[in-house]
Structure formats: C-alpha cells, structure tokens
C-alpha cells in the first residue's frame, strides 16, 4: 500500500469531512502520547479520526473517539485499547486559549490530520472550528464548483 505524504510528512490518518462540516478558524499542531503498538499501527496506515474530537479534562486536552486498531503482530497482553482517550501535548498557554474558545465561544476542536513529522514523531493537526449550517455547506459547494468551472474555461481559452 502506497503511503500518502503531505507537506508535513507521511500522513497516518486524515479527516476529510471536517472542512466540509466546519469553518476552520485556526490550526494548531499538537503532540500526542501513544504506546508503541499504537505507533506501529499508525505506520501501517490503519487509523480513523473521522468521528473524533478534542476536549478538555482538568488541565489537559484529550483526543477522544479516535480509532487506532490493535497491532496484529503484538501479543494481546501488550496491545492497546483501540478507542481510548489520548493526551494531547501543547504549551499551557495554547491549552488555556483553546479551552477558553471551547467553553466561552462554543467552538469545537476537530482533528484534521495525524501525521509523522521529519523526526518520526506523531503529530495531530487540530482545527479550532465553528459548525456549518446546511445553507453554508451548499454555498461552499457552489463556490468550489464555480472555481473548478472557471479554471476549466481559462485553460480552454488561454
């Protein structure tokens, strides 16, 4: 299986629907605390972050509902739980800012992508997002289709 690679490194999982369902105001890069079998499973490219979100718990942020399947080659005794809460690693100031936006302004922290950086560490790209309504989604589809049509016309004429 060919592995996708983005501008930041090999992509382990991507949430494609997030940009369709939410307005992304700001993007943050966070580290994530994982066990060895979780990293091996991510390297195999078998993770899903489609239904996941980040939420505060005490003074920390956690990635909730992210599915990283068990690593097949590991023994059951050392394997991990697929949908456990995973702690996100950010600076205190960033955590305070994100927690304030989530609690006061009613925003959501949506994981956009899980990827490996140049040092081989797993990183999470988090988006501070505001939910879209149905009419907003229709408007984005219209503008995307118009941009596509416009580029086609420009290619044909010039």
C-alpha positions in Angstrom: 0.0 0.0 0.0 1.5 3.4 -1.0 1.6 5.8 1.8 0.2 9.3 1.4 2.6 12.1 2.1 1.7 15.7 2.8 3.7 18.9 3.2 4.5 18.0 6.8 5.4 14.3 6.3 3.7 10.9 5.9 0.0 11.1 6.7 -1.3 8.4 9.0 -5.0 9.5 9.1 -7.0 12.4 7.6 -10.4 13.8 8.4 -11.6 14.9 5.0 -15.2 15.7 6.1 -14.0 18.3 8.8 -13.5 21.1 6.3 -16.9 20.3 4.8 -18.8 20.3 8.1 -16.9 23.1 9.9 -15.5 26.6 9.4 -11.8 26.2 10.5 -10.7 29.4 12.2 -7.2 28.4 13.4 -5.0 25.4 13.1 -2.7 24.1 15.8 -0.1 21.4 15.8 -0.1 19.1 18.9 1.9 16.1 20.0 0.1 13.0 21.2 1.0 10.5 23.8 0.9 7.0 22.3 2.0 3.5 23.2 4.4 1.5 21.0 1.7 -0.7 19.4 -0.3 2.4 18.5 2.6 4.0 16.6 3.2 0.7 14.8 -0.5 0.5 13.8 -0.3 4.2 12.6 2.7 3.4 10.5 0.6 0.7 8.8 -1.9 3.5 8.0 -4.9 1.9 9.7 -6.3 4.8 11.8 -9.6 6.7 11.6 -10.2 10.2 13.1 -13.5 10.8 11.3 -15.7 10.9 14.4 -13.1 12.1 16.8 -12.7 15.4 18.7 -10.5 17.0 21.3 -11.9 18.0 24.7 -10.5 19.4 27.9 -10.4 17.2 31.0 -9.0 19.0 34.0 -5.9 21.0 32.9 -5.2 18.8 29.8 -6.6 18.2 26.4 -7.5 14.7 25.2 -8.2 13.2 21.8 -11.5 11.3 22.2 -13.0 8.7 19.9 -10.0 8.3 17.6 -9.8 4.7 16.4 -6.3 3.2 16.1 -6.8 -0.5 15.6 -4.8 -3.1 17.6 -1.4 -4.0 16.1 -1.8 -7.6 14.7 1.8 -8.7 15.4 1.7 -7.7 19.1 0.6 -10.1 21.8 -2.8 -9.4 23.3 -1.2 -8.6 26.7 0.8 -5.7 25.3 -1.7 -4.4 22.8 -3.7 -1.2 23.4 -7.4 -0.3 23.5 -8.5 1.0 20.1 -10.7 3.9 21.2 -9.0 5.1 24.4 -8.6 8.7 25.4 -5.2 10.0 24.2 -3.5 13.0 25.9 -2.5 15.9 23.6 0.7 17.7 24.2 0.6 21.5 23.9 2.0 24.5 25.8 0.0 25.7 28.8 -0.8 29.0 27.0 -2.2 27.2 24.0 -4.3 24.9 26.1 -5.7 27.8 28.0 -6.6 29.6 24.8 -8.2 26.5 23.3 -10.2 25.7 26.5 -11.4 29.3 26.6 -12.6 29.2 23.0 -14.4 25.9 23.5 -16.1 26.9 26.8 -16.9 30.6 26.1 -17.4 30.8 22.4 -18.9 27.4 21.8 -16.3 26.2 19.3 -15.1 22.7 18.7 -11.6 21.2 18.4 -11.6 18.9 15.4 -8.5 16.8 14.5 -7.8 17.4 10.8 -4.9 15.0 10.3 -2.5 12.6 12.1 1.0 12.6 10.6 4.6 11.8 11.2 7.0 14.9 11.3 10.5 14.8 10.0 11.8 13.3 13.3 9.3 10.5 13.1 7.1 11.8 15.9 3.3 11.5 15.5 1.6 14.9 15.4 -2.0 15.9 15.3 -3.2 18.9 13.4 -6.2 20.4 15.3 -8.6 22.9 13.9 -10.5 25.4 16.1 -13.8 25.1 14.3 -17.3 26.5 14.2 -20.1 24.3 12.8 -21.6 24.9 9.4 -25.3 25.0 8.7 -26.8 23.3 5.7 -27.0 26.6 3.7 -23.4 27.2 4.4 -22.4 23.8 3.0 -24.4 24.5 -0.1 -22.7 27.8 -0.6 -19.2 26.2 -0.3 -20.2 23.6 -2.9 -21.4 26.3 -5.2 -18.1 28.3 -4.9 -16.0 25.2 -5.3 -17.9 24.2 -8.4 -17.6 27.7 -9.8 -13.9 27.8 -9.2 -13.4 24.5 -10.9 -15.5 25.7 -13.9 -13.7 29.0 -14.1 -10.3 27.2 -14.2 -11.6 24.9 -16.9 -12.7 27.9 -19.0 -9.3 29.7 -18.5 -7.4 26.6 -19.6 -9.6 26.2 -22.8 -9.4 29.9 -23.8 -5.9 30.8 -22.8 
